[in-house]
Amino acid sequence: MINPTIPSIQATFSHVPNSETLAQLVSTTSAWVVLIAAPTTGYLLDRYARKPILLAAVIIFGAGTSVAFFLDSIYLILATRIFDGIAIAAINVTVPTLITDYYSDGRRESVMGYFTAATSGGGVIAALLGGYIAGSIGWRYIFLVYAVALLFVPFIIRYLTEPDVTKTTSDDEVGRIEAAINIVRNNPAWLLISIYVLVLLAMLTTNLVQIEVPYYLTGGLDVGDGQVGIILSSVSLVAFAMSSLYGQIKQRLRHITIMALSFGVSSVGFIAIATFDTLLPVYLGILTSAVGFGLILPAANDWVAKVVDPEYRGRALSGVTMFMYGGFALSPFLPNPLIDAFGRLGMLRVAGVFLAVVALGLFGLWFRSRDISDEETVLADD
């Protein structure tokens, strides 16, 4: 929601040294905070309780961020983005953890897909709403929208219950280091790390559509800014649709198969973007990439939740959020060497080939897992 306002924020504080960089940090600071706050949230969820943490996160999100409306210093506005990062980390870790606590099997898979779909749908609304508010009444009013989150507080208090799993583990005196050792010893650590890496790679590449593709659309294909906004909004709509269908897809496919297909489909989209020089096939390539990326996050959350012991679920799921925002935070910087070497289209082509290699590797692991003995079938499926 803030991204459309960055030029206006920069213009307002143009008298401040490095105003352009500071305005961009208004958008990106929270992503870096999430990297620290997500694992801390996971520990607190497993050590204490779920509901109070979600409640505190929503209050921080609504009150701590919206106060920026009243501030006349860009440095103080940046400080409020720290609250935003803390709240985002806590919400994005606590919600999938609660979903896993409340639901099981096919119902859990469907609801996990709805959670990711809500995130994508929120992205569409936020982009459109942010652009409208910034253009009509001023960028400061963007921050007041965050206060709407406070309306959810009474519903959280009234309708959400504390899961039984936290009641049985809250008295556990296992320290943080010992808990980490237990996660590695009692859970498939290699699998968790692999899922986290896949999330990081997915977010790195999917964010290229939001950051780098618009340059190609406006500079190479002479697409107007308004059309670019519609195109990027449609990407979120496609991701919304695919995430909503995750529960049905998971009934027919294994996690590793979904991941392999997702990366494979996304690679086709990137290669199409970099190959064609007319709008229609490029647009279809953009939508194709969104089809693949829309399934990766619900699959990752669901996969991690399935293979980890309940008492470590919060910490394990925090890794998905941490690596997701790590990919967002790194995506503006990591493509630069490839752009310098191959140009923007060449970089997108390299990204497409890389995604194809990841997909082939996952398909190879899937074929190999079919030969695993019956005793290892559960792990292979997960």
VMD Tcl script that draws the C-alpha trace (Angstrom):
set ca {
  {0.00 0.00 0.00}
  {2.90 2.36 0.70}
  {4.80 1.70 -2.53}
  {2.69 4.06 -4.69}
  {3.36 6.89 -2.20}
  {7.16 6.70 -2.21}
  {7.63 9.53 -4.77}
  {5.26 11.76 -2.78}
  {7.04 11.01 0.49}
  {10.36 11.82 -1.14}
  {8.99 15.11 -2.48}
  {7.63 16.09 0.94}
  {11.00 15.52 2.61}
  {13.18 16.62 -0.31}
  {14.95 19.06 2.00}
  {16.31 16.15 4.04}
  {19.67 14.71 2.91}
  {19.32 11.34 1.11}
  {15.55 11.83 0.96}
  {15.15 9.38 -1.94}
  {16.85 6.55 -0.04}
  {14.93 7.35 3.13}
  {11.63 7.31 1.25}
  {12.43 3.88 -0.17}
  {13.32 2.66 3.32}
  {9.79 3.53 4.42}
  {8.70 0.62 2.22}
  {11.54 -1.85 2.85}
  {12.49 -1.37 6.52}
  {9.74 -3.65 7.82}
  {11.01 -6.56 5.68}
  {14.40 -6.43 7.41}
  {12.74 -6.24 10.83}
  {10.72 -9.37 10.01}
  {13.98 -11.32 9.63}
  {14.70 -10.72 13.32}
  {11.18 -10.72 14.70}
  {9.91 -13.91 13.00}
  {12.14 -16.45 14.81}
  {11.58 -14.60 18.08}
  {7.84 -14.89 17.55}
  {8.19 -18.60 16.85}
  {9.99 -19.13 20.14}
  {7.38 -17.16 22.09}
  {4.53 -19.09 20.45}
  {6.00 -22.43 21.49}
  {7.11 -21.27 24.91}
  {4.03 -19.34 26.02}
  {0.77 -18.94 24.07}
  {-0.65 -18.14 20.64}
  {-3.66 -15.90 21.24}
  {-2.02 -13.15 23.33}
  {0.78 -12.81 20.78}
  {-1.67 -12.44 17.89}
  {-3.68 -9.92 19.90}
  {-0.58 -7.85 20.71}
  {0.57 -8.02 17.07}
  {-2.74 -6.69 15.74}
  {-2.71 -3.84 18.27}
  {0.88 -2.94 17.36}
  {0.00 -3.14 13.67}
  {-3.02 -0.86 14.07}
  {-1.72 1.66 16.59}
  {2.05 1.64 16.15}
  {1.99 2.07 12.38}
  {-0.92 4.49 12.00}
  {0.75 7.03 14.30}
  {2.96 7.94 11.32}
  {0.03 10.01 10.06}
  {0.77 12.60 12.73}
  {4.57 12.74 12.32}
  {6.51 15.44 10.50}
  {9.90 13.73 10.58}
  {10.83 11.06 8.06}
  {13.12 9.52 10.66}
  {10.23 9.10 13.09}
  {8.11 7.66 10.28}
  {10.89 5.15 9.65}
  {10.82 4.27 13.35}
  {7.13 3.35 13.06}
  {8.05 0.92 10.28}
  {9.91 -1.08 12.93}
  {6.55 -1.61 14.67}
  {5.14 -2.64 11.30}
  {7.86 -5.27 10.84}
  {7.35 -6.68 14.33}
  {3.59 -6.91 13.79}
  {3.87 -8.45 10.32}
  {6.29 -11.08 11.60}
  {4.05 -11.98 14.53}
  {0.86 -12.13 12.44}
  {2.43 -14.13 9.60}
  {3.87 -16.69 12.01}
  {0.96 -16.91 14.45}
  {-1.85 -17.27 11.89}
  {-0.49 -20.37 10.08}
  {0.47 -21.83 13.46}
  {-3.11 -21.40 14.68}
  {-4.46 -22.84 11.45}
  {-2.32 -25.92 12.01}
  {-3.49 -26.13 15.64}
  {-7.19 -25.80 14.78}
  {-7.38 -27.98 11.67}
  {-5.95 -31.23 10.36}
  {-5.50 -33.13 7.10}
  {-7.51 -31.87 4.11}
  {-9.27 -29.13 6.06}
  {-5.92 -27.72 7.22}
  {-4.62 -27.74 3.65}
  {-7.65 -25.83 2.39}
  {-7.54 -23.22 5.15}
  {-3.79 -22.76 4.68}
  {-4.51 -22.03 1.03}
  {-7.20 -19.52 2.00}
  {-4.70 -17.78 4.28}
  {-2.24 -17.31 1.44}
  {-5.07 -16.31 -0.89}
  {-6.12 -13.63 1.59}
  {-2.58 -12.31 1.51}
  {-2.62 -12.11 -2.29}
  {-6.08 -10.57 -2.34}
  {-4.95 -8.03 0.23}
  {-2.09 -7.14 -2.09}
  {-4.53 -6.30 -4.89}
  {-6.69 -4.14 -2.63}
  {-3.67 -2.46 -1.03}
  {-2.07 -1.51 -4.35}
  {-5.31 -0.03 -5.72}
  {-6.24 1.66 -2.44}
  {-2.74 3.04 -1.93}
  {-2.63 4.57 -5.37}
  {-6.10 6.10 -4.97}
  {-5.43 7.60 -1.53}
  {-2.04 8.96 -2.52}
  {-3.46 10.58 -5.64}
  {-6.66 11.97 -4.18}
  {-6.21 12.96 -0.51}
  {-2.50 12.66 0.24}
  {0.07 10.04 1.21}
  {-0.27 10.58 4.97}
  {-3.77 9.09 4.96}
  {-2.30 5.75 3.87}
  {-1.13 5.23 7.44}
  {-4.61 5.71 8.87}
  {-5.74 2.63 6.94}
  {-3.57 0.52 9.26}
  {-5.80 1.55 12.18}
  {-8.60 -0.57 10.65}
  {-6.77 -3.59 12.09}
  {-7.91 -2.50 15.56}
  {-11.48 -3.43 14.59}
  {-10.41 -7.08 14.69}
  {-9.33 -6.92 18.35}
  {-12.76 -7.69 19.90}
  {-13.29 -10.59 17.48}
  {-9.92 -12.10 18.42}
  {-10.77 -11.78 22.10}
  {-14.26 -13.22 21.67}
  {-13.87 -16.00 19.12}
  {-10.30 -17.31 19.10}
  {-9.42 -19.98 21.65}
  {-6.01 -20.95 22.93}
  {-5.04 -24.31 21.36}
  {-4.51 -27.28 23.66}
  {-0.98 -27.77 22.37}
  {0.23 -24.59 24.08}
  {-1.39 -25.62 27.36}
  {0.66 -28.81 27.40}
  {3.94 -27.19 26.40}
  {3.82 -23.85 28.19}
  {5.30 -25.33 31.36}
  {8.18 -26.92 29.47}
  {11.45 -25.47 30.76}
  {13.52 -26.52 27.75}
  {15.89 -23.71 26.84}
  {16.17 -22.15 23.43}
  {19.42 -23.90 22.53}
  {18.18 -27.28 23.74}
  {14.93 -26.76 21.86}
  {16.85 -26.04 18.68}
  {18.85 -29.24 19.20}
  {15.63 -31.18 19.72}
  {14.16 -29.80 16.50}
  {17.19 -31.02 14.59}
  {17.28 -34.37 16.40}
  {13.58 -35.22 16.33}
  {12.51 -33.62 13.04}
  {13.78 -33.85 9.45}
  {16.08 -30.81 9.67}
  {17.40 -31.31 6.14}
  {13.85 -31.17 4.83}
  {13.01 -28.00 6.76}
  {16.13 -26.27 5.47}
  {15.28 -27.32 1.92}
  {11.74 -25.91 2.23}
  {13.11 -22.64 3.60}
  {15.57 -22.36 0.70}
  {12.77 -23.00 -1.80}
  {10.72 -20.21 -0.20}
  {13.71 -17.86 -0.38}
  {14.29 -18.66 -4.06}
  {10.60 -18.31 -4.86}
  {10.30 -14.91 -3.20}
  {13.52 -13.68 -4.79}
  {12.23 -14.48 -8.26}
  {8.55 -13.62 -7.84}
  {9.47 -10.16 -6.60}
  {11.34 -9.60 -9.87}
  {7.92 -9.40 -11.50}
  {7.03 -6.51 -9.19}
  {10.41 -4.74 -9.37}
  {12.12 -5.43 -12.72}
  {9.34 -6.35 -15.17}
  {7.70 -2.88 -14.93}
  {10.93 -1.34 -16.28}
  {10.70 -3.63 -19.31}
  {7.01 -2.91 -19.80}
  {7.40 0.87 -19.70}
  {10.78 1.13 -21.42}
  {10.72 -1.72 -23.91}
  {7.03 -2.15 -24.70}
  {5.86 1.44 -24.14}
  {3.22 0.44 -21.62}
  {1.71 3.26 -19.55}
  {1.92 3.41 -15.77}
  {-1.82 2.77 -15.44}
  {-1.58 -0.41 -17.50}
  {1.40 -1.56 -15.46}
  {-0.67 -1.18 -12.29}
  {-3.46 -3.28 -13.79}
  {-1.00 -5.95 -14.92}
  {0.62 -6.20 -11.48}
  {-2.79 -6.31 -9.80}
  {-3.80 -9.20 -12.07}
  {-0.68 -11.08 -10.92}
  {-1.98 -10.94 -7.35}
  {-5.43 -12.03 -8.54}
  {-3.97 -15.12 -10.21}
  {-1.97 -15.91 -7.08}
  {-5.18 -15.45 -5.07}
  {-7.01 -17.96 -7.27}
  {-4.24 -20.57 -7.14}
  {-3.84 -20.29 -3.37}
  {-7.59 -20.74 -2.95}
  {-7.36 -23.98 -4.91}
  {-4.42 -25.33 -2.91}
  {-6.54 -27.63 -0.72}
  {-8.06 -29.33 -3.77}
  {-4.70 -29.61 -5.52}
  {-3.07 -31.10 -2.42}
  {-5.66 -33.89 -2.37}
  {-4.20 -35.13 -5.67}
  {-0.51 -34.22 -5.43}
  {2.28 -34.48 -2.89}
  {4.07 -31.45 -1.50}
  {7.22 -32.06 -3.50}
  {5.20 -32.51 -6.70}
  {3.39 -29.21 -6.12}
  {6.72 -27.48 -5.54}
  {8.26 -29.00 -8.67}
  {5.29 -28.03 -10.84}
  {5.19 -24.54 -9.33}
  {8.83 -23.82 -10.12}
  {8.46 -25.41 -13.56}
  {5.41 -23.35 -14.52}
  {7.03 -20.17 -13.20}
  {10.14 -20.84 -15.27}
  {8.01 -21.04 -18.41}
  {6.52 -17.66 -17.52}
  {9.92 -16.00 -17.03}
  {11.31 -17.40 -20.26}
  {8.23 -16.15 -22.12}
  {8.67 -12.67 -20.65}
  {12.29 -12.56 -21.78}
  {11.64 -14.06 -25.23}
  {8.76 -12.06 -26.69}
  {8.69 -8.36 -27.53}
  {4.95 -7.74 -27.77}
  {2.60 -7.10 -24.85}
  {0.16 -10.04 -25.11}
  {2.67 -12.94 -24.88}
  {4.68 -11.04 -22.26}
  {1.50 -10.50 -20.23}
  {0.63 -14.20 -20.55}
  {4.14 -15.01 -19.35}
  {3.65 -12.76 -16.31}
  {0.36 -14.50 -15.47}
  {1.97 -17.92 -15.99}
  {4.66 -17.10 -13.45}
  {1.93 -16.09 -10.99}
  {0.22 -19.47 -11.45}
  {3.33 -21.22 -10.15}
  {4.20 -18.81 -7.36}
  {0.64 -18.81 -6.01}
  {1.04 -22.37 -4.72}
  {4.50 -22.20 -3.15}
  {3.70 -20.43 0.12}
  {0.66 -22.52 1.13}
  {2.59 -25.66 0.19}
  {5.59 -24.56 2.28}
  {3.53 -23.70 5.38}
  {1.49 -26.90 5.09}
  {4.59 -29.05 4.50}
  {6.46 -27.63 7.49}
  {3.41 -27.97 9.74}
  {3.00 -31.62 8.76}
  {6.54 -32.78 9.44}
  {7.31 -30.91 12.69}
  {6.33 -31.92 16.22}
  {3.53 -29.69 17.61}
  {5.68 -28.29 20.42}
  {8.11 -26.81 17.86}
  {5.53 -25.76 15.30}
  {5.74 -22.02 15.95}
  {9.53 -21.95 15.59}
  {9.46 -24.09 12.47}
  {6.77 -22.00 10.75}
  {8.62 -18.81 11.66}
  {11.33 -19.98 9.27}
  {8.90 -19.77 6.34}
  {8.07 -16.15 7.17}
  {11.71 -15.27 7.79}
  {12.92 -16.68 4.48}
  {9.92 -15.24 2.62}
  {10.75 -11.71 3.74}
  {14.44 -12.43 3.30}
  {13.69 -13.00 -0.37}
  {11.74 -9.75 -0.52}
  {14.54 -7.83 1.16}
  {17.26 -9.23 -1.12}
  {15.37 -9.05 -4.41}
  {16.17 -5.37 -5.14}
  {19.93 -6.05 -4.83}
  {20.83 -9.58 -5.99}
  {19.70 -9.17 -9.64}
  {21.98 -6.15 -10.18}
  {25.13 -8.10 -11.14}
  {23.12 -10.11 -13.68}
  {21.55 -6.95 -15.07}
  {25.01 -5.41 -15.47}
  {26.27 -8.54 -17.22}
  {23.30 -9.53 -19.41}
  {20.85 -6.64 -19.34}
  {17.38 -6.71 -17.77}
  {15.92 -9.21 -20.25}
  {18.99 -11.40 -19.96}
  {18.61 -11.39 -16.19}
  {14.97 -12.48 -16.48}
  {16.01 -15.23 -18.89}
  {18.67 -16.45 -16.45}
  {16.06 -16.43 -13.68}
  {13.76 -18.56 -15.86}
  {16.49 -21.09 -16.56}
  {17.39 -21.19 -12.87}
  {13.76 -21.89 -11.93}
  {13.70 -24.69 -14.51}
  {16.82 -26.24 -12.96}
  {15.20 -26.11 -9.51}
  {12.06 -27.76 -10.94}
  {14.08 -30.53 -12.57}
  {15.93 -31.14 -9.32}
  {12.64 -31.44 -7.43}
  {11.22 -33.81 -10.04}
  {14.38 -35.89 -9.70}
  {13.89 -36.10 -5.93}
  {10.26 -37.04 -6.48}
  {11.19 -39.93 -8.78}
  {13.85 -41.05 -6.33}
  {11.39 -40.95 -3.41}
  {9.10 -43.41 -5.23}
  {11.73 -46.08 -4.63}
  {11.99 -45.46 -0.89}
  {11.02 -48.38 1.32}
  {7.68 -48.57 3.09}
  {9.23 -47.60 6.43}
  {10.22 -44.26 4.97}
  {7.06 -43.63 3.00}
  {5.71 -40.97 5.37}
  {8.93 -38.95 5.22}
  {9.13 -39.35 1.47}
  {5.59 -38.09 1.08}
  {6.36 -35.10 3.29}
}
mol new
graphics top color blue
foreach p $ca { graphics top sphere $p radius 0.5 }
foreach p [lrange $ca 0 end-1] q [lrange $ca 1 end] { graphics top cylinder $p $q radius 0.2 }
display resetview
